Each structure stands twice: as structure tokens, then as C-alpha cells.
């Protein structure tokens, strides 16, 4: 294990803790603000933080492919963040975190018609496991009061996956600075959330110490600092292995919700969550194995040359 790899391991631990605990922070902040108010504030402050990072690192501020970036912002920020906030406002932290993290499987399905990336034989196993877990958690045969919240969480994951596919299409056409792209899409996506908040919200925000600190954590720490950590991790290790490392995020979210909020999933829900987590781990493992095979083939070719 080289030095660069070793330095990325603690970064993954910190990143997973930041993202995992953020689920509880977001849920608690919604006690003091409406869903749209909180979503608009969180994304707006996060965007400002990223623009500050761009200026600090002297990167270009001008956006590329403005209208595509605006569309990406609508999907990635307006829809994804808006829907996950609505899900948390009416549902539990644990189930919401797990349902949103089905995102990689939606990416596989969306990439099929859009990017012509077909599912390979082994990939069907985690897909089937994940969707079995999804059905178990949703229980469409036994609709509950939190069903709409769970649907919002699933749709948030779909929006997240669609934004990932859109980003891949955009980066195939031209090169982007990922921090600049993230900053602009977040800012442009925050504007519709702010407009909806102005029209819909009728309850004033209670600026308590917890809400203020929680808002800063959810925006600056969970978005700004976490994004820097993520890019650092990707620069030190393969994307497949990095993704495997962040699998702890929804687990930490579930554990933090159980400890701090007293959330206890039913036996059925627990089995559904377990199936999804196993599927995510298996999918990441398959991605890592594929990456190692590609690197091995490239290495063999270089040796022959």
C-alpha cells in the first residue's frame, strides 16, 4: 500500500462520517424551517462556498455550456435536493438515506438507453437484490402514511442518477473543471428552490443556534469541504475503490438516526435495507474488479511495447 493510497483512507472515513451524519442534521434543521426554505438556503450557501473556493484556487469563474449546466442544475439541485428535503420532512432518516443511495442502480438503467452502456451478466445480481430491497421497504401492497416520503426519496435518487448521466454526456463533449461545474449547477439549481420557497412557504424560519450551525454544516461542510475531500480521494485511488469506501455513508446515517433520533426500522424494513447495502457493496466490488482488469491489460500492452 503506497503513501498516496494510505493518505486517502482517513479521508474516506472523514467523508463518510460527514455525509452520513448530515442526514440527521438535515432532519433536525427541518424542525426550524420549511423544506423549500432549508433546501434553498443550503444549496445557495453551498454554491457561494464553492465560488469562494474557485477564486481562492484562481480557477476560471466563467461557466461552460451555460444552458446545459442550467439543465443539470435543475435536475441535480432543484429536483434531487428538493425531493430529498421533502422526503426528510415527512419521513425517517434511515429509510430516506438508503432509498436515495439506490442511485447507482438507476445510473446503470439510465446509461443503457442514453449512453449505450449495457448491463453485463454479473451486474444483474446486485440490480435484482437492490430492487428486491426497494420493494420490501416500499411495501406497495400495504400503503402507509410515509409512502409519499419514500417515493420522494426514490425520485431523488433517480434525479441524482440522471444528473450523473448528464454530467458524463457533457464531459464527453468537452472538458469541464468539476468544481466550477458543480458551483454553477448548484447556484442555478438553487434559484428555482428560492422562488418556490418565496411562493409556498408561510412559516418564518426560526434562527435558533442549532439551525444556524446545522445549516452551515449541511452547506459548507457537507457540500464544500466534502467535495474537496472527494476530489482528493479520487486523485489518490481508483473511483471504484473510492465508491466502496463511501458505502459507509448510508450505514452511518441509519446508525446516527437510531442513536440520536430513536428511529428503529421494522424487521421487514431492516431486511430491505440490508439487501440494498449488500447490492451496493457487490456493485462496487464488480466495478473495482473491472477497473483492475483494465489496468492489467493496459500494463501488459505497455510492457510489450
C-alpha positions in Angstrom: 0.0 0.0 0.0 1.7 3.2 -1.2 1.7 6.5 0.7 -0.9 8.2 -1.5 -3.3 5.3 -1.0 -2.8 5.4 2.8 -3.5 9.1 2.9 -6.8 8.6 1.1 -8.1 6.1 3.7 -8.6 8.5 6.6 -10.1 11.0 4.1 -12.7 8.4 3.1 -13.5 7.8 6.8 -14.0 11.5 7.4 -16.0 12.0 4.3 -18.4 9.1 5.1 -18.9 10.5 8.6 -19.6 14.0 7.3 -22.1 12.7 4.7 -23.6 10.1 7.0 -24.3 12.4 9.9 -25.6 15.1 7.6 -28.8 13.1 7.2 -29.6 13.6 10.9 -28.6 17.3 10.7 -30.9 17.9 7.8 -33.8 16.2 9.6 -33.3 18.2 12.7 -33.0 21.5 10.8 -36.4 20.9 9.3 -37.9 21.4 12.7 -37.0 25.1 12.3 -37.6 25.8 8.7 -39.8 24.7 5.8 -38.5 22.2 3.3 -38.1 24.7 0.5 -36.6 27.3 2.7 -34.0 24.9 4.0 -33.2 23.5 0.6 -32.8 26.9 -1.0 -30.5 28.2 1.9 -28.4 25.0 1.9 -27.8 24.9 -1.8 -27.3 28.7 -2.1 -24.7 28.8 0.7 -23.0 25.7 -0.7 -22.7 27.4 -4.1 -21.3 30.6 -2.6 -18.7 28.4 -0.7 -17.7 26.7 -4.0 -17.3 30.0 -5.8 -15.1 31.2 -3.0 -13.0 28.0 -3.5 -12.8 28.8 -7.2 -11.5 32.3 -6.5 -9.1 31.0 -3.8 -7.6 28.5 -6.2 -7.6 31.0 -9.1 -9.7 28.9 -11.3 -11.8 30.4 -14.1 -15.3 31.6 -13.0 -16.9 31.7 -16.4 -19.3 28.8 -17.0 -19.1 26.5 -20.0 -22.2 25.2 -21.8 -24.4 27.5 -19.8 -27.8 26.1 -20.8 -26.8 22.5 -20.3 -25.3 23.5 -16.9 -28.6 25.2 -16.0 -30.5 22.0 -17.0 -28.0 19.9 -14.9 -28.7 22.3 -12.0 -32.4 21.8 -12.3 -32.0 18.0 -12.2 -29.1 17.7 -9.7 -30.0 20.5 -7.3 -33.6 21.6 -7.8 -35.1 18.1 -8.1 -32.6 16.0 -6.2 -32.1 18.3 -3.2 -35.7 19.5 -3.2 -37.1 15.9 -3.3 -34.7 14.6 -0.6 -35.6 17.5 1.6 -39.3 16.8 1.1 -38.7 13.2 1.9 -36.9 14.0 5.2 -39.6 16.5 6.2 -42.2 13.7 6.3 -40.2 10.5 6.7 -37.5 8.8 8.6 -33.8 9.4 8.2 -32.7 5.8 7.8 -35.1 4.8 5.1 -34.6 8.0 3.2 -30.8 7.6 3.2 -31.0 4.0 2.0 -33.6 4.7 -0.7 -31.6 7.7 -2.1 -28.5 5.6 -2.2 -30.1 3.2 -4.8 -28.8 5.9 -7.2 -26.0 3.7 -8.8 -28.6 1.2 -10.0 -30.7 4.0 -11.6 -27.4 5.1 -13.3 -27.0 1.6 -14.7 -30.5 1.5 -16.1 -30.4 5.1 -17.5 -27.0 4.6 -19.1 -28.4 1.7 -21.1 -30.6 3.8 -23.5 -28.7 7.1 -23.2 -25.0 6.0 -23.2 -25.4 2.6 -24.8 -23.7 1.0 -21.7 -25.4 -2.4 -21.3 -25.7 -4.3 -18.1 -23.2 -7.3 -18.1 -24.1 -10.7 -16.7 -22.8 -10.3 -13.1 -24.3 -6.8 -12.8 -27.8 -8.2 -12.9 -27.3 -9.8 -9.5 -26.9 -6.6 -7.5 -29.6 -4.9 -9.5 -32.1 -7.7 -8.6 -31.0 -7.6 -5.0 -31.4 -3.8 -4.8 -34.8 -3.7 -6.3 -36.0 -6.6 -4.1 -34.9 -4.5 -1.1 -36.6 -1.5 -2.6 -39.9 -3.3 -2.9 -39.6 -4.7 0.6 -39.1 -1.2 2.1 -41.8 0.5 0.0 -44.4 -2.3 0.6 -46.7 -1.1 -2.2 -49.2 -3.8 -1.2 -49.5 -2.1 2.2 -49.5 1.6 1.7 -48.5 3.6 4.8 -48.6 7.3 5.8 -44.9 7.6 4.9 -45.3 6.1 1.4 -45.2 9.5 -0.3 -42.0 10.3 1.6 -40.4 7.1 0.4 -41.5 7.9 -3.2 -39.8 11.3 -2.9 -36.6 9.6 -1.7 -36.7 7.2 -4.6 -37.3 10.0 -7.1 -34.4 12.0 -5.6 -32.2 9.0 -6.3 -33.5 8.9 -9.9 -32.7 12.6 -10.3 -29.2 12.1 -8.8 -28.6 9.3 -11.3 -29.9 11.3 -14.2 -27.6 14.2 -13.3 -24.7 11.7 -13.2 -25.5 10.5 -16.7 -25.9 14.1 -17.9 -22.5 15.0 -16.5 -21.0 12.1 -18.3 -22.6 13.2 -21.6 -21.4 16.8 -21.1 -17.8 15.8 -20.2 -17.7 13.6 -23.3 -18.4 16.6 -25.5 -15.9 19.0 -23.8 -13.7 19.3 -20.8 -15.0 20.9 -17.6 -13.5 22.0 -14.3 -15.6 19.8 -12.0 -15.6 22.3 -9.1 -16.7 25.1 -11.5 -19.4 22.9 -13.0 -20.6 21.9 -9.5 -20.7 25.5 -8.3 -22.6 26.8 -11.3 -25.2 24.0 -11.4 -25.7 24.3 -7.7 -26.3 28.1 -8.0 -28.6 27.8 -10.9 -30.5 24.9 -9.3 -30.9 26.9 -6.1 -32.7 29.7 -7.8 -36.0 27.7 -8.5 -35.9 26.4 -4.9 -35.6 30.0 -3.6 -38.5 31.1 -5.9 -40.7 28.2 -4.7 -39.8 29.0 -1.1 -41.0 32.6 -1.6 -44.3 31.5 -3.1 -45.1 28.4 -0.9 -43.5 29.0 2.5 -45.8 30.6 5.0 -43.9 29.8 8.2 -40.9 32.0 9.1 -37.5 30.4 9.7 -36.6 30.1 13.4 -32.9 31.1 13.5 -32.0 29.1 16.6 -28.3 28.3 17.4 -28.9 24.6 16.3 -30.5 25.7 13.0 -27.7 28.1 12.2 -24.9 25.6 13.0 -26.8 22.8 11.2 -27.3 24.9 8.1 -23.6 25.8 8.0 -22.7 22.1 8.5 -25.1 20.9 5.8 -24.0 23.5 3.3 -20.3 24.5 3.9 -19.1 21.2 5.5 -21.3 18.6 3.8 -21.1 20.2 0.4 -18.0 22.5 0.1 -15.4 20.6 2.3 -16.8 17.2 1.4 -16.5 17.9 -2.3 -12.8 18.8 -1.8 -12.3 15.6 0.1 -14.0 13.6 -2.6 -11.8 15.1 -5.3 -8.7 14.4 -3.2 -9.7 10.8 -2.7 -10.3 10.3 -6.4 -6.8 11.7 -7.1 -5.3 9.1 -4.8 -7.2 5.9 -5.6 -9.4 4.3 -8.3 -13.0 5.5 -8.5 -14.4 2.0 -7.8 -12.5 1.6 -4.6 -13.4 5.2 -3.5 -17.1 4.4 -4.1 -16.8 1.2 -2.0 -15.3 3.4 0.8 -18.3 5.7 0.9 -20.7 2.8 1.3 -20.5 3.5 5.0 -22.4 6.8 4.4 -26.0 5.4 4.5 -25.0 3.0 7.3 -23.7 5.9 9.4 -27.0 7.7 8.6 -29.0 4.8 9.8 -26.9 4.4 13.0 -26.9 8.1 13.8 -30.7 8.2 13.3 -31.1 5.3 15.7 -28.9 6.8 18.4 -29.9 10.4 18.2 -33.5 10.3 16.9 -34.5 6.9 18.3 -35.5 5.6 14.8 -35.9 1.8 14.8 -36.7 0.1 11.4 -39.1 -2.8 11.5 -37.8 -6.3 10.8 -39.1 -6.1 7.2 -37.5 -2.7 6.6 -34.2 -3.9 8.1 -34.1 -6.8 5.6 -34.8 -4.4 2.7 -32.0 -2.1 3.9 -29.6 -5.0 4.2 -30.4 -6.2 0.7 -29.7 -2.8 -0.7 -26.5 -2.4 1.2 -25.3 -5.8 0.0 -26.2 -4.9 -3.5 -24.3 -1.6 -3.3 -21.2 -3.4 -1.9 -21.4 -6.1 -4.7 -21.8 -3.5 -7.4 -18.8 -1.5 -6.1 -16.7 -4.7 -5.9 -17.6 -5.6 -9.5 -16.6 -2.1 -10.6 -13.3 -2.4 -8.7 -12.6 -5.8 -10.3 -13.3 -4.5 -13.8 -11.0 -1.5 -13.1 -8.2 -3.8 -12.1 -8.6 -5.9 -15.2 -8.5 -2.9 -17.4 -5.4 -1.6 -15.7 -3.8 -5.1 -16.0 -4.5 -5.1 -19.8 -3.0 -1.6 -20.2 0.0 -2.7 -18.2 0.6 -5.7 -20.3 0.3 -3.7 -23.5 2.8 -1.1 -22.2 5.3 -3.9 -21.3 5.0 -5.4 -24.8 5.7 -2.0 -26.4 
